[in-house]
Amino acid sequence: MFKSRFILFIVDIAVLLLLNIPLGNGIVLSLIISLLMTLGAYAFRCYDQDILASGRNTLYRVFLGALFGLIPFYLTYPFLRLDIRALTILYNIIICSVSLSLIHKIVYRFYLKKRPAVKYLVIGGRSELLHILHEIAGRTLHKLVFFPYGNNTS
């Protein structure tokens, strides 16, 4: 999963960079803004598997990550004397939230389809463990499969 997180991180930076360039801020400034927003999303754990499962949670965390990721930009903006339009930052935060949430949802669905089911042997009485097995299966999105085993020999 680490390799796929890194690839998703790079894809996010590239998408945000492509969405920032038409604003006319220049490639370097667009790259800095994209990188800061993506690092903010990473700080808010937007690349964790349990967060990717929920679209609403991902949108919320990406929005907060983009907002807080741009804090270094907010603090240095008065000293840099850059000519940036007033709505550029708001546009970036909204576009970042929507686009990254959609990308993460698509990647997570693709990941779920490609992930193989895992088989375990659980030793114990079926009636005693049935509710635990159902809970485990539900929390793993039915990617854990439990097979009943019975000793038919006497």
C-alpha positions in Angstrom: 0.0 0.0 0.0 3.0 2.3 0.5 3.8 2.3 -3.2 0.2 3.1 -4.1 0.1 6.0 -1.6 3.2 7.5 -3.1 1.8 7.2 -6.6 -1.5 8.7 -5.5 0.5 11.6 -3.8 2.3 12.3 -7.1 -0.9 12.1 -9.1 -2.5 14.6 -6.7 0.3 17.1 -7.1 0.2 16.7 -10.9 -3.6 17.2 -11.0 -3.5 20.3 -8.8 -0.7 21.7 -10.8 -2.6 21.2 -14.1 -5.6 22.9 -12.4 -3.5 25.8 -11.2 -1.6 26.7 -14.3 -4.6 28.2 -16.2 -4.9 30.8 -13.4 -1.8 32.6 -14.7 0.2 32.3 -11.5 3.2 30.7 -13.2 4.5 27.2 -13.0 6.7 27.6 -9.9 4.0 29.3 -7.8 1.4 26.8 -9.0 3.7 23.9 -8.0 4.3 25.4 -4.6 0.6 25.9 -3.9 -0.2 22.3 -5.2 2.6 20.8 -3.1 1.5 22.7 0.1 -2.1 21.6 -0.4 -1.1 18.0 -1.0 1.1 18.0 2.1 -1.8 19.3 4.1 -4.0 16.5 2.8 -1.2 14.0 3.8 -1.0 15.6 7.3 -4.8 15.0 7.7 -4.3 11.3 6.8 -6.2 11.5 3.5 -4.1 8.7 2.1 -4.9 6.1 4.8 -7.1 3.2 3.8 -9.7 3.7 6.5 -10.1 7.3 5.5 -10.4 6.5 1.8 -13.4 4.3 2.5 -15.6 7.2 3.3 -16.2 9.8 0.6 -17.6 12.4 3.1 -14.7 11.9 5.5 -12.2 12.2 2.6 -13.8 15.4 1.3 -13.8 16.9 4.9 -10.1 16.0 5.5 -8.9 17.1 2.1 -10.7 20.5 2.6 -9.1 21.0 6.0 -5.7 19.7 4.7 -5.7 22.2 1.9 -6.8 25.0 4.2 -4.1 24.3 6.8 -1.5 23.2 4.2 -1.5 26.7 2.8 -0.6 28.3 6.2 3.1 28.7 5.2 1.8 30.5 2.0 -0.5 32.8 4.1 2.4 33.7 6.4 4.9 34.5 3.7 2.5 36.0 1.1 2.9 39.7 2.3 6.7 39.4 2.1 6.9 37.8 -1.4 5.1 40.6 -3.2 3.3 38.3 -5.6 0.5 39.4 -7.9 -2.2 36.8 -7.1 -5.9 37.4 -7.6 -8.0 37.4 -4.5 -10.1 34.4 -5.4 -7.2 32.2 -6.4 -6.7 30.7 -3.0 -10.4 30.1 -2.5 -10.5 28.5 -6.0 -7.6 26.3 -5.1 -9.1 25.1 -1.9 -12.4 24.2 -3.5 -10.9 22.6 -6.6 -8.5 20.7 -4.4 -11.2 19.4 -2.1 -13.4 18.2 -5.0 -10.8 16.8 -7.3 -8.7 15.0 -4.7 -11.8 13.5 -3.1 -13.0 12.2 -6.5 -9.5 10.8 -7.4 -9.2 9.1 -4.0 -12.6 7.5 -4.3 -11.8 6.2 -7.7 -8.4 4.8 -6.6 -10.0 3.2 -3.5 -12.6 1.4 -5.6 -10.0 0.2 -8.0 -7.9 -1.0 -5.0 -10.8 -2.9 -3.6 -11.5 -4.7 -6.8 -7.9 -5.7 -7.3 -7.2 -6.8 -3.7 -7.5 -10.5 -3.3 -9.6 -12.1 -0.5 -7.7 -13.5 2.5 -8.5 -16.9 3.9 -8.1 -17.7 7.6 -8.7 -20.7 9.8 -10.5 -19.9 13.0 -10.5 -22.6 15.6 -13.5 -22.7 17.9 -17.2 -23.3 18.0 -19.1 -21.8 15.1 -22.0 -20.7 17.3 -19.7 -18.9 19.7 -17.7 -17.2 17.0 -20.4 -16.4 14.4 -21.1 -12.8 15.5 -17.4 -12.0 15.7 -16.8 -13.5 12.2 -19.7 -11.4 10.8 -18.3 -8.2 12.4 -14.8 -8.9 11.0 -16.2 -9.6 7.5 -18.2 -6.4 7.6 -15.3 -4.2 8.7 -13.0 -5.6 6.0 -15.7 -5.0 3.3 -16.1 -8.8 3.0 -12.5 -9.2 1.8 -11.8 -11.6 4.6 -13.5 -15.0 3.9 -14.1 -17.5 6.6 -14.7 -21.1 5.7 -16.4 -23.6 8.0 -14.3 -26.5 8.8 -15.6 -29.7 10.3 -13.8 -32.9 11.3 -16.0 -35.6 9.7 -13.7 -38.4 10.9 -14.5 -39.9 14.2 
